[in-house]
């Protein structure tokens, strides 16, 4: 169930309370997600994007962020990815996210 959040930290904190506790990061070189605690690598076919929240900075482009609630297909990993978009996003990370959204 999608929620309405005012800030990135509010979204991340609520998602963690709802079980999305793993810290996931985009690995642009390998085009996968990495779970920081277990070092597991998830390719696009191994997880789905359950929820997406976009935050646009009113005055600072550095505040433009997207929060993803991610779960592995086997439900052993549930976590959060926070990624910049706009002028501060990297091309490869953005390309990976676009690919993942198409396949989720």
Sine and cosine of phi, psi and omega as CSV:
sin_phi,cos_phi,sin_psi,cos_psi,sin_omega,cos_omega
0.00,0.00,0.86,-0.51,-0.01,-1.00
-0.96,0.29,0.60,-0.80,-0.01,-1.00
-0.91,-0.42,0.16,-0.99,0.14,-0.99
-0.94,-0.35,0.85,-0.52,-0.01,-1.00
-0.86,-0.51,0.55,-0.84,0.03,-1.00
-1.00,0.08,-0.56,0.83,-0.08,-1.00
-0.73,-0.68,0.31,-0.95,0.06,-1.00
-0.88,0.47,-0.71,0.70,-0.04,-1.00
-0.89,0.45,-0.59,0.81,0.06,-1.00
-0.89,0.46,-0.69,0.72,0.01,-1.00
-0.90,0.44,-0.75,0.67,-0.03,-1.00
-0.89,0.46,-0.70,0.71,0.00,-1.00
-0.88,0.47,-0.68,0.73,0.01,-1.00
-0.92,0.38,-0.67,0.74,0.03,-1.00
-0.88,0.48,-0.64,0.77,0.04,-1.00
-0.89,0.46,-0.65,0.76,0.04,-1.00
-0.90,0.43,-0.46,0.89,0.00,-1.00
-1.00,-0.03,0.21,0.98,0.12,-0.99
0.97,-0.26,-0.06,1.00,0.02,-1.00
-1.00,0.03,0.96,0.27,-0.19,-0.98
-0.99,-0.11,-0.32,0.95,-0.01,-1.00
-0.96,0.27,0.65,-0.76,0.12,-0.99
-1.00,0.02,0.91,-0.41,-0.02,-1.00
-0.95,-0.32,0.58,-0.81,0.04,-1.00
-0.74,-0.68,0.49,-0.87,0.04,-1.00
-0.98,0.21,0.78,-0.63,0.09,-1.00
-0.96,-0.30,1.00,-0.03,-0.14,-0.99
-0.89,0.45,-0.62,0.79,-0.04,-1.00
-0.90,0.44,-0.63,0.78,-0.03,-1.00
-1.00,-0.07,-0.16,0.99,-0.07,-1.00
0.80,0.60,0.83,0.55,0.05,-1.00
-0.51,-0.86,0.08,-1.00,0.13,-0.99
-0.97,-0.25,0.58,-0.81,0.02,-1.00
-0.87,-0.49,0.75,-0.66,0.08,-1.00
-1.00,0.07,0.88,-0.47,-0.09,-1.00
-0.88,0.47,-0.57,0.82,-0.07,-1.00
-0.98,0.18,-0.59,0.80,-0.06,-1.00
-0.95,-0.31,-0.14,0.99,-0.05,-1.00
0.88,0.47,0.30,0.95,0.06,-1.00
-0.93,0.36,0.63,-0.78,0.07,-1.00
-0.95,-0.30,0.77,-0.64,-0.01,-1.00
-0.91,-0.41,0.90,-0.44,0.08,-1.00
-0.99,0.17,0.24,-0.97,-0.06,-1.00
-0.80,0.60,-0.54,0.84,0.00,-1.00
-0.98,0.20,-0.11,0.99,-0.07,-1.00
-0.98,-0.19,-0.02,1.00,0.01,-1.00
-0.51,-0.86,0.23,-0.97,0.07,-1.00
-0.78,-0.63,0.41,-0.91,0.06,-1.00
-0.99,-0.11,0.92,-0.40,-0.07,-1.00
-0.99,0.10,-0.62,0.78,-0.03,-1.00
-0.55,-0.84,0.50,-0.86,0.03,-1.00
-0.71,-0.70,0.74,-0.68,0.03,-1.00
-0.77,-0.64,0.80,-0.60,-0.03,-1.00
-0.94,-0.35,0.74,-0.67,0.00,-1.00
-0.85,-0.53,0.85,-0.53,-0.01,-1.00
-0.96,-0.29,0.78,-0.62,0.03,-1.00
-0.96,0.29,0.78,-0.63,-0.02,-1.00
-0.93,0.37,-0.64,0.77,-0.05,-1.00
-0.83,-0.55,-0.36,0.93,-0.08,-1.00
-0.89,-0.46,0.90,-0.43,0.02,-1.00
-0.87,0.50,-0.36,0.93,0.04,-1.00
-0.93,0.37,-0.23,0.97,0.01,-1.00
-1.00,0.02,0.04,1.00,-0.03,-1.00
-0.99,0.13,0.94,-0.33,-0.08,-1.00
-0.69,-0.72,0.41,-0.91,0.12,-0.99
-0.82,-0.57,0.73,-0.69,0.05,-1.00
-0.94,-0.35,0.80,-0.60,0.01,-1.00
-0.91,-0.41,0.75,-0.66,0.19,-0.98
-1.00,-0.08,0.88,-0.48,-0.15,-0.99
-0.88,-0.47,0.63,-0.78,0.17,-0.99
-0.71,-0.70,0.63,-0.78,0.05,-1.00
-0.95,0.31,0.45,-0.89,-0.04,-1.00
-0.87,0.50,-0.49,0.87,0.01,-1.00
-1.00,-0.04,0.10,0.99,0.06,-1.00
0.88,0.47,0.37,0.93,0.06,-1.00
-1.00,0.05,-0.33,0.94,0.00,-1.00
-0.77,-0.63,0.80,-0.60,0.14,-0.99
-0.76,-0.65,0.79,-0.61,-0.05,-1.00
-0.38,-0.92,-0.15,-0.99,-0.10,-0.99
-0.82,-0.57,0.67,-0.74,0.16,-0.99
-0.87,-0.49,0.77,-0.64,0.09,-1.00
-0.91,-0.42,0.82,-0.58,-0.07,-1.00
-0.72,-0.70,0.67,-0.74,0.09,-1.00
-0.96,0.26,0.46,-0.89,0.15,-0.99
-0.71,-0.70,0.09,-1.00,-0.04,-1.00
0.99,0.16,-0.60,-0.80,-0.11,-0.99
-0.92,0.40,-0.37,0.93,-0.05,-1.00
-0.99,-0.14,0.01,1.00,0.02,-1.00
-1.00,0.08,0.53,-0.85,0.06,-1.00
-1.00,0.06,0.50,-0.87,-0.02,-1.00
-0.87,0.50,-0.72,0.70,-0.06,-1.00
-0.93,0.38,-0.66,0.76,0.03,-1.00
-0.89,0.45,-0.68,0.73,0.02,-1.00
-0.89,0.45,-0.65,0.76,0.02,-1.00
-0.89,0.45,-0.65,0.76,0.04,-1.00
-0.89,0.45,-0.72,0.69,0.00,-1.00
-0.88,0.48,-0.70,0.71,0.03,-1.00
-0.86,0.51,-0.68,0.73,0.01,-1.00
-0.89,0.45,-0.67,0.74,-0.01,-1.00
-0.92,0.40,-0.65,0.76,0.02,-1.00
-0.90,0.45,-0.62,0.78,0.03,-1.00
-0.92,0.40,-0.50,0.87,-0.08,-1.00
-0.98,-0.19,0.11,0.99,-0.02,-1.00
-1.00,-0.08,0.00,0.00,0.00,0.00
